[in-house]
Every structure is written in C-alpha cells, then in structure tokens.
Amino acid sequence: MKLELKRKEFLEVLGQVQHITERRAHQPILSFVLIKADEKNQLTLLATDLEVFVKAKSKCEKSSNLEVALPARELYDLVKEIDSEKIELEVKNGTTEIRTKSGKYSIYSLPSSQFPYPPEGEFFTAASIPSATLYELFEKTAFAASSDESRYVLTGVLAEISKNEIRLVASDGHRLATYSVENENSMETKFIIPKNAVSDLKKILPSQKEVEIKQNEGVALISSPNISIWIKTISEEYPNWRAVFPKDEELSRCIVKSQELKKALRRVGIFASSKFPYVILEIDKGKVILRAESDELGSSEEEIDADTFGEEKIALSLKFLQDAVSSIDSPLLSIKIFGQTAPCLIQPVGGKGAENLIMPIKL
C-alpha cells in the first residue's frame, strides 16, 4: 500500500486535523490520525478526541487503497521539517515508511480498525454562512464562556439560529457577551458548542470560504467541500440569558471613543493589583475617570472626554472590561450603569460589535 504526496498540500491538510489529537492522550488511538487513500487519488484524514471529529480531504499524486493510523503530532512535525517537494508513504507490516529525496523514516502505526468514526445519521441544514463571519461570531463571544466545570453548561457557547439571524451567546455567570449577524433562509434551531470545539473551529475556519451548519440530535456538523467537523453538543438547557439584561432605565451613561478607552485601560491597568485586578470607572460631567492601584506598584488615574448622562462610580474586572471593549468594532461605544448590584451594559454605538454585560465588583 503506497502513495505519493506533495509535501505542501499534505502539510496543509494534516495541520487542519492534528491539533484535535493533542487532548486525551491517555487513549493512544486518540493521539493518532487516520490516513485513507483510494485508487482515484483521493486522500482523507480523520482525527478525533471523541467530542470533536474532523475529516479533511485532499488529493494524492499517486495512490492505491490504503488505511493506516499514524501518531499525528510527530507526523506533522516531521512533514513540517522535510525539505523535499514530494513525499512517498508506504505501509509495511505494522510500520509506515516515509521516503523523501534525501531521507527515509519508519513510524510505528496502529490498525485502522481501532479508529473511532464520526456520528452517523441524517443531518438537516440550519444555515449557510461565510466562514469569516462565523469566525467573527466566535471571536466576539467565546471569551466570555466559563472555565468552571461545575457549571458545565456555561463552558459552552450558545448558538441561536432564526429565520434571518445567527446569534451566539457566552457567559460565565459574572459577564455575558452576545453578538448576531443577519443571515437569510436559515432554519430555526439552537445548540450549545463546547469551548474546546470553538477553539478547534477557530483554527480551521480561516482556511475555508463558506460553511454549512447542520444539526442532528446531540451533534452539530460544520462542513465545507473539503472539511467536516462533527461536534457533540452540550445537552443541558442554557439559562435564559435575555432575562439578565436590565429592564430599568440606567442611572448613568457615557459614550466614549472605543480606541481611546482601550489605550487608557492598557495604561491604567498596569497599576491594577496582581492579586485583585480591577479598575474604578467613574462617570462625571463630560468625562470618564479611570483609576487603578496596587500595593506593589502604586496608583494611576486618567480622564477621557465623553458624552455623559448622570454621575455614578463602579468597580469592574480589568480583564472583563478589556475583553468587552475589544469585542466592539464601532468607533464609539456606550457604557450604562444601573447600580452597584446590577450588570453594567457595554455596547457599540453606530457600528457593529458584541453587547457585553459585566457584574460590578463590591469593594
């Protein structure tokens, strides 16, 4: 069983799947990638951690029917370092020989029969979307998902698909980020994508153009002509995130330049305590005042010109506030304060970006 490959093309398709295998290495087969080829020069690579399955397709120069499981990370590292334009791969009695113009390498392999396969069944198409848009949706929300396994449902990102919109929501119980895009001819559905799967998708999506979002019971499938990603979704019910948004009128509000606030937070944040990094945000007449201090370094204070209403002061997590500001592309953003025990609302003004809720810190 033998095949010839262009190194550059093989490295590209191998790179799309090998990162899945870096988790759960205590099950040996899950650190391997399944390589399949047929007599039509069709190459297929499959990798999984049992929660995410990735299948990528490419072409061979020459091939016969072949199936073999090889250690993914080591194979990727080897192919990355090879200088030859072409690679020859041959399976022989439990080992796989990789030959180049100047080298020969033998890698122990596992039988393809041990390799787990993606979930089967009928999938319905919920939406088609440019991959860059789906990447943007994840980029502007997933940072707010929890890392605390005790509230497992919050470690995922909620996808809500309606007839004309795709919306993602993420929260850790102390903050929330939501972002939506218009998308026509979608089918109504919702599911929760685990955080690990989001990281995998963000590595794969930039190399694609358009993807289809499909669903089956307990499984989401993101696919394009050359790659498919099956994701076992979180089966729990996501909390009613809309109920968290304040219903009352804000006590105070400001509109500031997004980039100006981002730069000021970087400077002021240098002085935030390493043990308890927060920033005091005060809305005053025509300005926003930012303060931070630490026992180790000292203190900082900056004023930013702003369009303001009311006067109020709250303490917010520095990281949460920086993440929220970074998720907004609009030149202007607004910050609304509803009190010391209600979440603060940060949203774009006259542009796009995520809406963010952050709970104030009691000092």
Buried (B, 14 or more C-beta within 10 A) or exposed (E): BBBBBBBEBBBEBBBBBBBBBEBEEEEEBBBBBBBBBBEEBEBBBBBBBEBBBBBBBBBBBEBBEBBBBBBBBBBBEBBEEBEBEBBBBBBEEEBBBBBBEEEEBEBEBBEBEEBEEBBEEEBEBBBBBBBEBBBBBBBBBBBBBBEEEEEBBBBBBBBBBBEEBBBBBBBBEBBBBBBBBEBEEBBEBBBBBBBBBBEBBBBBBEBBEEBBBBBBEEBBBBBBEEBBBBBBBBEEEBBEBEEBEBEEEBBBBBBBBBEBBBEBBEEBBEBBBEEEBBBBBBBBEEBBBBBBBBEEEEEBEBEBEBEBBBEBBBBBBBBBBBBBBBBBBBEBBBBBBBBBEBBBBBBBBEEEBBBBBBBBBEE
